[in-house]
Amino acid sequence: MRHVLKRAKRAGVGVAVTLAWTGLLAGLTAGLTGCADRERVTDSKPRAPRDIIRISPKDGEKGVGAADRVEVRVSAGRLERVRVVRIEDARPAELPGRFSPDGRTWTPVRGARIALAAKYSIDVVAVDRLGRRSARHSTFTTDVPTHRFTGYFSPEDGATVGAGMIVSFDFNRRIRDRAAVERAIRVTSEPPVEVVGHWFGGRRLDFRPETYWKPGTEVTISIALRDVQAAPGVFGIQRKTVGFTVGRSQVSRVDARKHTMEVRRNGELLATLPITAGAPATTTYNGKMVATELYDVTRMNGETVGFGGEYDIDDVPHAVRLTTSGTFLHGNYWASEETFGSENVSHGCIGLEDVRGGAADSPAGWFFYRTLIGDVVEVVNSPDRTVAPDNGLGGWNLTWKRWKAGSALH
């Protein structure tokens, strides 16, 4: 399914504009996403108003100034949790804040300001008077000084990731001298392998080796963009070194025709799970996809992807993001038990059996708690096309020859 997500996370927010990684918001619920199954949930529970949680700056807003207002408020009920985190490049830094006496408003503490040339995420959970929770996730980027550029990248410094991790940079300005910028970024590893960059347009640069990383590999990203000229009169501002560790190799193979998923860890088969994939009218992408975000609970709303009021499910459990456009592997409590392993009924996501609220011992819970950012999910035998290489971390779908051809240095 291709859709937009607004959410609160179990795992950490990433540092590329397209991604968000492990380690941040354990236990939070999420906002909007468009993927859900064709069996519409019938539920007597009334839905919270769409605007129950209001966030400033608006989701996706760019060029926010250091003195601009940052605020979260609810029209009813109270705010339970708010976290505003700078995720621009290395370890996330939280913006300190406080709640109003009535619990309906959150603002930064006196003297706390957002940084320039940074990306922020805001994750919120609110509770209404009946004890029902609503959640939202949004991001914004702050202003970059005139004639300067910066790169937002993933994964975050110090992360432990799966063997399918691709280093991805998203730049706030279009890069004209791609060779100069690519030359200023070095991705090296121990044990050493050849790592090559590939440009997707003028703003995104990804790095990967020829094959998946070997478990235990230590990867170092050296960024020497300060004063590098990316376009006439536009210079970089970053100079730093960060790194991550490859924890293990987990590759899961989803067979849309057989309605099964084989989960392998370091080549060994751990389990074969029954799944439901995309229905005939809304099929699931084929190809290799990489886990980029993990959510204990997320909201999925058909209106975000043009399905009108077909569905609005605010408590989809155990959701693993696989593409930027919105393909997820998630828990499904509303389809009958017989659906899994026998039918494809979703709007393009991959569904695993679960219960409302999520259960750690359900098939979805079992998979979720054994997943790292950077793990690979490969879909085969779906009637859909292969996922685009720039949709999430889909670069593994390019041959090594085609990948290297996308480098400005080759």
BELNORGI-V616964 format. One record per run of one state. SS is the DSSP state (helix for helix, strand for strand, loop for the rest). FROM is the first residue (numbers start at 0). TO is the last residue. If there is no record, write none. Layout:
# BELNORGI-V616964
SS,FROM,TO / SS,FROM,TO
This chain:
# BELNORGI-V616964
loop,0,35 / strand,36,36 / loop,37,51 / strand,52,55 / loop,56,59 / strand,60,63 / loop,64,69 / strand,70,73 / loop,74,76 / strand,77,85 / loop,86,91 / strand,92,93 / loop,94,95 / strand,96,98 / loop,99,103 / strand,104,107 / loop,108,117 / strand,118,126 / loop,127,131 / strand,132,141 / loop,142,146 / strand,147,148 / loop,149,149 / strand,150,153 / loop,154,158 / strand,159,161 / loop,162,165 / strand,166,170 / loop,171,176 / helix,177,182 / loop,183,183 / strand,184,189 / loop,190,193 / strand,194,199 / loop,200,202 / strand,203,208 / loop,209,216 / strand,217,223 / loop,224,224 / strand,225,225 / loop,226,227 / strand,228,230 / loop,231,232 / strand,233,235 / loop,236,237 / strand,238,247 / loop,248,248 / strand,249,254 / loop,255,258 / strand,259,264 / loop,265,266 / strand,267,275 / loop,276,276 / strand,277,277 / loop,278,284 / strand,285,289 / loop,290,291 / strand,292,300 / helix,301,304 / loop,305,310 / strand,311,320 / loop,321,326 / strand,327,331 / loop,332,335 / helix,336,338 / loop,339,344 / strand,345,345 / loop,346,348 / strand,349,352 / loop,353,361 / helix,362,367 / loop,368,374 / strand,375,379 / loop,380,384 / strand,385,385 / loop,386,392 / helix,393,396 / loop,397,398 / helix,399,404 / loop,405,409
